[in-house]
């Protein structure tokens, strides 16, 4: 499945939003990292201060420590002490702090932990063992986990007069602070990101409106039919969107310049076509009289009583034949010029089946070497609005094309059928087909199919172009489909649904 491409607006919003999200993430991570480093630095200072205080109490207090006597052994687990605080000898211990003194022989001289309610309890044997195993005695605070009962601590230890003194502070408050800040940063970051996406959507949409207007002009112009005739391109980009100081303005101004050049080129082309069309019409009209005179004199000379040599008679016959062929060519050129000029055709009710029957009968009478077939539905009159003489010319040209470009023995079938609101007339032959090289130029004027089919002399190359011009003038279409052994020309014309209504020309 092909992925749907992103629009410029969506790509800009997504890209900018991604950058904002990355910036918020970096800011949050940096804030949490800085806060954690600051909190740990403060805790380490407090731990080291507590370590110095415990050492000072031991050195100057005759072996008395808060929580237990110097020679007392700790209880096997945390349990309330008989005193709260230091018994009046110095400040009360901080909530969440612990103190431990281990003698040189490994016995615990003193241990205490101040709970959140101010109660002082002793450390268990396992917790003492963890501190002895995980905390070096170099006075540098480290993190030690004392289990689910107490959690993580920042603890420092040092040797003092043969004993090891431990001091620590719980990380619970720091963890709670970090967690709360993380929650706040995530919530604020999410709201900020949503607000940024909404703001970017509005800003980008407003910024791209001029580009949308320029694209709308280009789209409307692309839908115009610029192939033939007088073409006007009234659409232009608005003056407000052609400021060359902006990127969109440069695009709009360039599009206006391009449309101006295209319209000028189309006007020049239309003028040239009109001049050529007028010349062809005038020349064809003027040539009709002298060609008729040449043909008339040739016929008069041939029918005269004076004897002629065989060369003279042959020459006059060729003069008559070529003048007749040239007259046909002139008539075809004059008809094309009139159709190109938009000459309106007569509109009558034309019954296609009768027209096809006459055309096939004429072709069969002229050519006995091919098999001419007719396939017409008898229950549908298939009446179309149009010029009967011109439509007869279309069918005759298609049948003449099959006669000219197919070998003897070819089967040529003319069929008529209804498809919806259209009458479809097809002329299909079983000849060798059309060479793909010339298929694209088949309806061009003076196009020849010599490379594709056998043909007799006499073709002007205008038959199919005339047929197409007449069909287009009737609001229909002419198409061809060809392969070896089957070539089909299909004419589609608007047809009456029920009783036909005659339209005036």
Phi, psi and omega in degrees: 000128182285131181288136181292128182291148179281140172287161180299318179299313182293321180296319179294317180296314181296316181297313180294321178295322177297320178295319178296317179298318179296318179297317178297320179296315179297318179297318179296314180296319179295320179296314180296320179296316180294319179296316180298317179296320180294315180297317180294323178296317179295317179297319180297322177296318179294321179297315180293325175295318177295324178296318179292323180293317179296318178296320179294320178297322182290322183286325186247006185246020177057038175074016179264134181229153178290132174110310182215164173284163186297325183264006184281149176263143183287154175292158182294343179212175180299130179210151182300139176275164181287345181233159174237120185094208185251016178066028178088357180260077179105181183290157177290144180295151182286143177299132179087005180261153176230153178221141182211135175232123181244127180288169182297331179276005178092357179280149181273117178277325181201140174209140179204152175218127182267116181283176185295336179267007178090356179286136180260127178237160178270158180276149177282167179299319180296320181292323176295319179297321178297316179298317180295327183278324189260343186252118176287160184262033180262004178081002180268125182294140175226168179264131179227137180259117183262018175097181185292334182293316185249328180087203185272147180226154164264118188231142173230152181218152175205158179275138181215110177054046176084352178250164177247125182255130178244140175220136182209163177227137182294144177268008183297315180295320179296318179296319178297319179297315180296318179296317179297318179295321177300316179298316180297315181296319179296315181295312180296319179297319179296314179297318179297318180295317178297318178296321179295319179297315179297316179296318179296321179300315180294313183296315181293320179298317179292322181292330183266359178302316176301322179294323176297320179294320177296317179296324179296320177297314180298322180292319178295320180293324180295339179274356179284150176271107184252011188286325186205163176079183177286124184240129176243135178245089183283337184291133174218155175289136181300152183301327181294340182256018181238024177286112185290356176280350177244160181295314180295323178299321178295321177296315180297316179296319179296321179295320177298317177299318180297315180296323176297316178295319180297316180295321178296319179294320179293323178295318178296320178295316180297320178297317179296319179295319179296318179296317180293319179296318178295321179296316180296318180296315180295316181295318180297318180296319181289331182282343184297317182293308180297327178293321176296322178294316179300315181294321180295315179295322178296317179293321179296318180293319180295328182271358181287162182282343184293137178289146178227152176286165180297326179293317179295317181295319179296320180295316180294323177296320178292323177298316179295317182295314182289326177293324177294318179294320179292326176296319176298318179297318179296318178297319179295317179295321179295321178295315178299318179298319179292320178294319178295328179283358178083028179296131183285138180268157175290142181242112176233179173269114185249123176271108184299320180301317179296320179298316180293322179299315180297316183294317180293322178298317178297317180295322180292326179290326182278324187234111178263356183276346179241157181261118184257120182242156180228130180233100183229133176286123185284340185269001182229114182292335179048070178269134180236150175278130180171184178270111186299319182297319181289322178293325174299322180295323178299310182296318180297320179295320179294319178291322178295324177298316178295322179295319186285325191248017177233150180282163176302147182092355179290142176264123180245120184245125175255122182233150179227133179209166178254136174228098182067237179264017182240145169262129185245120177246125182237139173241111186241133177235162180258028181286189185286351179094176183256134177297128179303337181295325183257000184297323183287340182250018188296326184263008176283157183287138183064023175285141180236142177257034185301323183284343185258326186222157171286144179215150174273160178293151176117349180284134180268346183079013181249354187300310182289325178292324176292316179301317179295318180297320179293317180296317178297323178294338177268006180078021181247199181214153178230123182228161180229143174226128187218142169207162181305123180094354179202119174230128185228124172259127185240123177254129176242126181229146174298136183238154175288144177281310181238239179286130183289151177240127183283132177252139179284147179289000000 
